[in-house]
């Protein structure tokens, strides 16, 4: 399950220096948790490596955002 319009609240940009000397820009984003029928969910994205992942689920908003940060 993914929310269609995530509100990203935290972002971190890093440069991945690969063994061959090339560089890849990576942007990690974590969104604002939202209530879902079975608990809470939090959007997460790792641009430059993968696209958006399914929203991370938790029993509470704190658990959902903590799991998304991992």
TIVO-2410 file (N, C-alpha, C; in nm, 3 decimals):
# residues 70
REC num residu      c1      c2      c3 atome chaine
REC   1      X   0.084  -0.118   0.000     N      A
REC   1      X   0.000   0.000   0.000    CA      A
REC   1      X   0.089   0.124   0.000     C      A
REC   2      X   0.053   0.220  -0.085     N      A
REC   2      X   0.127   0.347  -0.091    CA      A
REC   2      X   0.029   0.462  -0.101     C      A
REC   3      X   0.055   0.567  -0.025     N      A
REC   3      X  -0.023   0.689  -0.040    CA      A
REC   3      X   0.018   0.755  -0.172     C      A
REC   4      X  -0.077   0.813  -0.241     N      A
REC   4      X  -0.048   0.871  -0.372    CA      A
REC   4      X   0.021   1.007  -0.363     C      A
REC   5      X   0.003   1.079  -0.254     N      A
REC   5      X   0.064   1.211  -0.238    CA      A
REC   5      X   0.137   1.220  -0.104     C      A
REC   6      X   0.255   1.159  -0.094     N      A
REC   6      X   0.326   1.163   0.033    CA      A
REC   6      X   0.374   1.304   0.067     C      A
REC   7      X   0.372   1.334   0.196     N      A
REC   7      X   0.425   1.462   0.245    CA      A
REC   7      X   0.559   1.427   0.311     C      A
REC   8      X   0.669   1.442   0.237     N      A
REC   8      X   0.800   1.409   0.290    CA      A
REC   8      X   0.843   1.514   0.391     C      A
REC   9      X   0.886   1.469   0.508     N      A
REC   9      X   0.920   1.560   0.618    CA      A
REC   9      X   1.067   1.556   0.655     C      A
REC  10      X   1.140   1.456   0.604     N      A
REC  10      X   1.283   1.446   0.633    CA      A
REC  10      X   1.355   1.395   0.509     C      A
REC  11      X   1.469   1.456   0.479     N      A
REC  11      X   1.547   1.420   0.360    CA      A
REC  11      X   1.695   1.419   0.394     C      A
REC  12      X   1.765   1.324   0.337     N      A
REC  12      X   1.912   1.317   0.352    CA      A
REC  12      X   1.970   1.287   0.214     C      A
REC  13      X   2.069   1.365   0.171     N      A
REC  13      X   2.135   1.343   0.043    CA      A
REC  13      X   2.278   1.299   0.068     C      A
REC  14      X   2.318   1.193  -0.002     N      A
REC  14      X   2.455   1.144   0.008    CA      A
REC  14      X   2.504   1.110  -0.132     C      A
REC  15      X   2.635   1.099  -0.146     N      A
REC  15      X   2.694   1.055  -0.271    CA      A
REC  15      X   2.758   0.919  -0.249     C      A
REC  16      X   2.715   0.823  -0.328     N      A
REC  16      X   2.771   0.688  -0.322    CA      A
REC  16      X   2.887   0.682  -0.421     C      A
REC  17      X   3.008   0.666  -0.371     N      A
REC  17      X   3.126   0.653  -0.455    CA      A
REC  17      X   3.150   0.505  -0.479     C      A
REC  18      X   3.126   0.461  -0.601     N      A
REC  18      X   3.138   0.319  -0.635    CA      A
REC  18      X   3.284   0.281  -0.658     C      A
REC  19      X   3.312   0.152  -0.655     N      A
REC  19      X   3.451   0.104  -0.671    CA      A
REC  19      X   3.513   0.147  -0.803     C      A
REC  20      X   3.430   0.161  -0.907     N      A
REC  20      X   3.485   0.199  -1.038    CA      A
REC  20      X   3.509   0.350  -1.049     C      A
REC  21      X   3.485   0.425  -0.940     N      A
REC  21      X   3.509   0.568  -0.938    CA      A
REC  21      X   3.388   0.652  -0.973     C      A
REC  22      X   3.283   0.589  -1.021     N      A
REC  22      X   3.163   0.665  -1.055    CA      A
REC  22      X   3.087   0.703  -0.928     C      A
REC  23      X   3.007   0.806  -0.940     N      A
REC  23      X   2.930   0.857  -0.826    CA      A
REC  23      X   2.781   0.847  -0.855     C      A
REC  24      X   2.705   0.814  -0.753     N      A
REC  24      X   2.560   0.808  -0.763    CA      A
REC  24      X   2.502   0.895  -0.651     C      A
REC  25      X   2.416   0.987  -0.688     N      A
REC  25      X   2.349   1.072  -0.589    CA      A
REC  25      X   2.230   0.994  -0.533     C      A
REC  26      X   2.225   0.983  -0.402     N      A
REC  26      X   2.117   0.911  -0.335    CA      A
REC  26      X   2.043   1.009  -0.244     C      A
REC  27      X   1.911   1.008  -0.255     N      A
REC  27      X   1.827   1.093  -0.170    CA      A
REC  27      X   1.730   1.003  -0.094     C      A
REC  28      X   1.744   1.001   0.037     N      A
REC  28      X   1.654   0.925   0.124    CA      A
REC  28      X   1.547   1.020   0.174     C      A
REC  29      X   1.420   0.977   0.167     N      A
REC  29      X   1.309   1.060   0.213    CA      A
REC  29      X   1.216   0.978   0.301     C      A
REC  30      X   1.171   1.039   0.410     N      A
REC  30      X   1.072   0.979   0.499    CA      A
REC  30      X   0.955   1.075   0.507     C      A
REC  31      X   0.835   1.021   0.496     N      A
REC  31      X   0.715   1.103   0.496    CA      A
REC  31      X   0.644   1.106   0.630     C      A
REC  32      X   0.545   1.190   0.637     N      A
REC  32      X   0.464   1.205   0.756    CA      A
REC  32      X   0.376   1.081   0.774     C      A
REC  33      X   0.373   1.023   0.895     N      A
REC  33      X   0.288   0.906   0.917    CA      A
REC  33      X   0.140   0.944   0.907     C      A
REC  34      X   0.060   0.847   0.863     N      A
REC  34      X  -0.084   0.870   0.851    CA      A
REC  34      X  -0.159   0.747   0.902     C      A
REC  35      X  -0.279   0.772   0.955     N      A
REC  35      X  -0.361   0.663   1.008    CA      A
REC  35      X  -0.415   0.579   0.893     C      A
REC  36      X  -0.408   0.447   0.912     N      A
REC  36      X  -0.464   0.352   0.816    CA      A
REC  36      X  -0.559   0.260   0.894     C      A
REC  37      X  -0.640   0.185   0.825     N      A
REC  37      X  -0.739   0.102   0.891    CA      A
REC  37      X  -0.680   0.005   0.992     C      A
REC  38      X  -0.559  -0.041   0.968     N      A
REC  38      X  -0.497  -0.142   1.054    CA      A
REC  38      X  -0.383  -0.086   1.139     C      A
REC  39      X  -0.376   0.043   1.157     N      A
REC  39      X  -0.269   0.105   1.236    CA      A
REC  39      X  -0.223   0.234   1.170     C      A
REC  40      X  -0.092   0.248   1.154     N      A
REC  40      X  -0.032   0.367   1.094    CA      A
REC  40      X   0.063   0.325   0.984     C      A
REC  41      X   0.084   0.415   0.888     N      A
REC  41      X   0.179   0.390   0.779    CA      A
REC  41      X   0.263   0.515   0.755     C      A
REC  42      X   0.381   0.493   0.700     N      A
REC  42      X   0.474   0.603   0.676    CA      A
REC  42      X   0.541   0.584   0.540     C      A
REC  43      X   0.531   0.683   0.449     N      A
REC  43      X   0.595   0.672   0.318    CA      A
REC  43      X   0.748   0.682   0.331     C      A
REC  44      X   0.817   0.611   0.242     N      A
REC  44      X   0.964   0.613   0.243    CA      A
REC  44      X   1.014   0.592   0.100     C      A
REC  45      X   1.127   0.658   0.067     N      A
REC  45      X   1.181   0.651  -0.068    CA      A
REC  45      X   1.334   0.656  -0.062     C      A
REC  46      X   1.398   0.585  -0.152     N      A
REC  46      X   1.543   0.587  -0.163    CA      A
REC  46      X   1.578   0.611  -0.310     C      A
REC  47      X   1.572   0.738  -0.351     N      A
REC  47      X   1.596   0.776  -0.490    CA      A
REC  47      X   1.743   0.757  -0.525     C      A
REC  48      X   1.769   0.700  -0.641     N      A
REC  48      X   1.906   0.676  -0.685    CA      A
REC  48      X   1.944   0.530  -0.669     C      A
REC  49      X   1.872   0.458  -0.584     N      A
REC  49      X   1.894   0.315  -0.565    CA      A
REC  49      X   1.768   0.240  -0.606     C      A
REC  50      X   1.658   0.276  -0.545     N      A
REC  50      X   1.527   0.219  -0.574    CA      A
REC  50      X   1.428   0.334  -0.587     C      A
REC  51      X   1.306   0.301  -0.621     N      A
REC  51      X   1.202   0.405  -0.620    CA      A
REC  51      X   1.132   0.399  -0.484     C      A
REC  52      X   1.011   0.446  -0.480     N      A
REC  52      X   0.936   0.441  -0.354    CA      A
REC  52      X   0.907   0.299  -0.315     C      A
REC  53      X   0.916   0.276  -0.187     N      A
REC  53      X   0.882   0.146  -0.130    CA      A
REC  53      X   0.735   0.148  -0.088     C      A
REC  54      X   0.678   0.030  -0.060     N      A
REC  54      X   0.546   0.032   0.003    CA      A
REC  54      X   0.556   0.108   0.135     C      A
REC  55      X   0.451   0.179   0.172     N      A
REC  55      X   0.453   0.253   0.297    CA      A
REC  55      X   0.474   0.158   0.415     C      A
REC  56      X   0.558   0.199   0.508     N      A
REC  56      X   0.595   0.116   0.622    CA      A
REC  56      X   0.484   0.120   0.727     C      A
REC  57      X   0.444   0.003   0.775     N      A
REC  57      X   0.333  -0.008   0.869    CA      A
REC  57      X   0.381  -0.022   1.013     C      A
REC  58      X   0.303   0.032   1.106     N      A
REC  58      X   0.331   0.019   1.249    CA      A
REC  58      X   0.202   0.026   1.329     C      A
REC  59      X   0.211  -0.013   1.453     N      A
REC  59      X   0.095  -0.007   1.543    CA      A
REC  59      X   0.062   0.137   1.583     C      A
REC  60      X   0.164   0.222   1.587     N      A
REC  60      X   0.146   0.363   1.624    CA      A
REC  60      X   0.221   0.449   1.523     C      A
REC  61      X   0.196   0.578   1.527     N      A
REC  61      X   0.267   0.669   1.437    CA      A
REC  61      X   0.416   0.669   1.466     C      A
REC  62      X   0.453   0.662   1.594     N      A
REC  62      X   0.595   0.659   1.633    CA      A
REC  62      X   0.663   0.533   1.580     C      A
REC  63      X   0.596   0.419   1.592     N      A
REC  63      X   0.655   0.294   1.543    CA      A
REC  63      X   0.670   0.298   1.391     C      A
REC  64      X   0.570   0.348   1.320     N      A
REC  64      X   0.577   0.354   1.173    CA      A
REC  64      X   0.693   0.443   1.128     C      A
REC  65      X   0.709   0.558   1.189     N      A
REC  65      X   0.819   0.647   1.147    CA      A
REC  65      X   0.954   0.592   1.189     C      A
REC  66      X   0.961   0.524   1.304     N      A
REC  66      X   1.088   0.464   1.349    CA      A
REC  66      X   1.130   0.352   1.253     C      A
REC  67      X   1.035   0.269   1.212     N      A
REC  67      X   1.066   0.162   1.117    CA      A
REC  67      X   1.105   0.218   0.981     C      A
REC  68      X   1.041   0.326   0.938     N      A
REC  68      X   1.074   0.387   0.811    CA      A
REC  68      X   1.216   0.444   0.812     C      A
REC  69      X   1.261   0.494   0.925     N      A
REC  69      X   1.396   0.550   0.936    CA      A
REC  69      X   1.504   0.441   0.925     C      A
REC  70      X   1.469   0.319   0.959     N      A
REC  70      X   1.564   0.210   0.950    CA      A
REC  70      X   1.591   0.176   0.808     C      A
***
